[in-house]
């Protein structure tokens, strides 16, 4: 399946954030109309109804197989899979579990990197961690696992299109929290090491090759809900030996610029400076 849409590209994003489908209020408040059989139809052009017990049972079973864990408390898993649009009230959705899961994910990844890469500085570890726990990675891994097929959402949210990226990444964090509460830290640690191994290697390789622009973009999208842009501050030298001084800008905030022998290098150096400042470190480039 294709990776989900970014909320900014999806006209339904405002409705999702408000906890209601584009076609109306929360599902569960009103029964289906006579033309709708109320069947579970995520992934088709029909909607789902949270009171369709058979459909939810199938999703719970499927999710347990996907995450390789049999839940003692199925209510935890159901809450983790339920978007606000598919809950009768917001406390029945996955929002609280998402809050907890974000911290558990960060803890596991930080300890993992600390133990596996003792030669890396605090700054390097921070950049790698920011990449691994980004919304992009959480959404990507959730899709690869198939968690998007297990979601319980309101009717009208899914109209034969992919879910917004934020929704998919949120359910990943919620499922992480549900497994933690049901089975403890060691069980979810093992699962995360399995699911995120490739992403950790990729982030470490990015650090080694100095791909600071990629790391800055991942950080900015996760922490600032914004994408960095690069501004040419000045240039110097003759045409055949020009040097460029460029600054990274995130959401209107401009960071310390950096020189480079070409625009590509200057942008990489500017991104490295921005990352250092964001993590309260000294910028490495003039």
N, C-alpha and C positions, 0 to 999 in steps of 0.2 A: 504494500500500500504506500501511496505517496505520503511524504511528510505533511503534517497539518499546516493549514494556512496561518500566517501571522495575523494577529488580531487587527492590525492596522489595515490589512488587505481584505478583511472580512466585514461586510456590512452588518453582520449579526453581533459584532463584538460588544456593542453597548448593551444589547439585550442580554447577552451572556453575563456581563459584569453585574447587571441589575438583578440577575437571578430569574429572569423571565424569558420565555421564548419569543421570537419575533411575531408569533401568531397570537400571543395573549399572555395571561397571567401564569403563575406557577401551575405545572401539571400536578394533579392530585387534589386541587381545589374544586374542580368540576369534572364530572364523568365524561367519557367520550360521547360524541354525538352518534346518531343512529347510523350514519354512514361509515363509522369507524369501528372496527371490531376490537380495538384496544390491543392488538397483538404487538409483541415485541418486534420492532423492526429497525433497530439501529443498523446503519449501513445501507438502508434502502431509502426510498422517498417517503416512507411513512414514519410516524413518530413512535415513541414509547410512552407507556403509562406506568407510573411507579406502582400502581396497585395490581399490575399484572404479575401475580406471584410466580407463575410458571416461568415467565421470561427472566425474572430476577434470579430465580433458583439456578437457571442455566448459566447466567453470567457469573454467579458466585462459584459454581462448580468449575467453570472454564478458567476463572482467575486463579483459583487454588492450584490448578494444574500448571498454569503459566508460571507462577511464582514458586512452585514446588514447596508449598506449605499448606497443611491441613489446619484450618483455623478451629480453635476451641470455641471462640466467640464469633459467630458469623455476623453478628450485628456490627462489629468493628469493620469487617470487610465491606459490608453493604454500605456503611457510612462513607468509607473511603472511596467507593465507586460512584457515589451519588453527587452529582452537580447540584448547585442551589436551585436550578430550574426544574429539577426532578424531585425535589424534597417538598414536603408539606410546610416546612418552616426551615429557616436558615440553619438552626442548630442541628438539624437532621442531615445536613450536607457534609461535604468533605473539607470545609474551610478550616475547622479547628485542627483536624488531623494534618492537613497541609502545613499549618503553622508549626506543628511539632516535627513533622517529617523533614522540613527544611533544616532544622537544627541537628537532627540525627544524621542526616546525609552529610552535613558539614563536619560533624564530629568524626564519623567513620573515615571520610576522605582525608581529613587532616592527620589523623593518627596513621593511616596508611602511608601517606607521603612522608611523614616524619620518620617512620621506621624504615621505609624502603630507600630513601634518598638522603642519607646522613650527610653527604657532601654538598648538598644544595643549601643556599642561603635562605633566610626567612623570606626575602623578596621573591626568590625563584619559587619557593613553595606556595606563596600566596598567589602568584600568577597562575600556577598550574591548578591549584584548588579552585580558583575563580572560573577557570575554563571548564573543569570537570563537573561542577555543580550548576552550571549555567542552565537557563531555561531551554536553550537549544539542545543541549545534551540530554536533559531529563525528558524532553519531548521525543527526541530521536530514539532513546532507549525504550521508552514506553511503547512507541510504535513498533519497534523491532520485537518486543516481547508479545505484543498483541493486546495490551491493556486498553487500547482505544476501542476494541471490540466488546469490552466488558462494562463500558460506562452506562450509567443510568442517568438519562437527561430528560428534559421536558420536551413535549411534542413541539415540533417546529424548529428545534435547535439544529437537527441534522437533516438536511434536505438533499441527500444524495451527494453531499460534498464532505471534504475532510473537516475534522474539528479544528477550531483555532488552536494554535500552538500553546497558548497559555493554559488552556483547559487540559490538554494532554500532560503538560509538565506538572500541573497541580495535582492531577490524580496519581502521578508517579510518586510524588512526595507524600501524598496521603496514604498510599499503600505501604510505603516504607514505614510510616508511623504505625499503621495497623499491625504490621508484622512485629514491630518492636514491642508494642503493647501486649500482643498475644503470645509471643515466644521469647522475648528478651533480646538484648543487644547482640549477643554472639550469633544468633540465627540471622538477623538482618545484616550483620557484618559480612557473613559468608555469602549471602545473596548479592550484596552490593559489590563485593570483590569479583564475583562472577560476571555480573552485568556490566560493570564499568571498567574492566581491565583494559579493553581496547581503547577506551576514551582516555584513561590515564596515560597509556603509552603515547597516544597521539598528542596529548597536552605536553608531555615531557619532551617529545621530539620538537614540538613547536617552540619550547623554551630554548632547546639546544640550537635551533636554527635562527633564533632571534626574531621570530615572527611576532613582534610586539603589536603590530596593527591588528592581527587576529585576536590576540589576547585582550587588547583594549576594547575591541568591539564586543566580545563576549561579556566582559565585565560591565561595559556601559549598558548593554541591553538588559542585563540581569538586574543591576543595581540602580540604574537611572532611567530605564525604559527609553533609551535614546541610542542613536547611532553616531559615532564620532565623525566629524568632518575635519579637513585639514586646510589651514589658511596659510598662503604664502606671505610671510612677513617681509622679507627682503631677499635680494640676490646680489652677488658681487662677482667681480672678475670678468675677464674678456669672454666673448662668446664661446670660444673653444675650450675654456676652463672655468665655466661658471660654477659657483657654489650657491646653494639655496638654504634659506632659513625658514622653517615651517613650524607652525604651532598646531597642536591637536585641540579641537573644540568639542565639548560635550554639553549639549543643552544650553548653549550660550556661555558656558564657562571655558575660558581659554587658559591652557596650561603653558608652562615654560617652553619656548620654541627651541629648536635644535638645528644645527648646520648639517648639511650633507653634500657630497660631491655631485649628486643628482637628486631629483625630486623624490624618487623612490626611497633612497637611503635617508633623506631628510625626514620623510614621513615616518619611517620605522623608528628613527631616533626620537622624533617628537612623541610617538606613541609610548616609547620606553620612558620618557620623562613623565608623561601623564600618569602612567601606571605607578611609577615611583612616588609621585606626589599623592596620588589617591591612597597609597599605603603608607604615607607619612615617612617616606624615605627621601634621600638626597637624589635629585635627578642626575643620571649618569652622563648626559651629553650637554655640551655647551651650545 
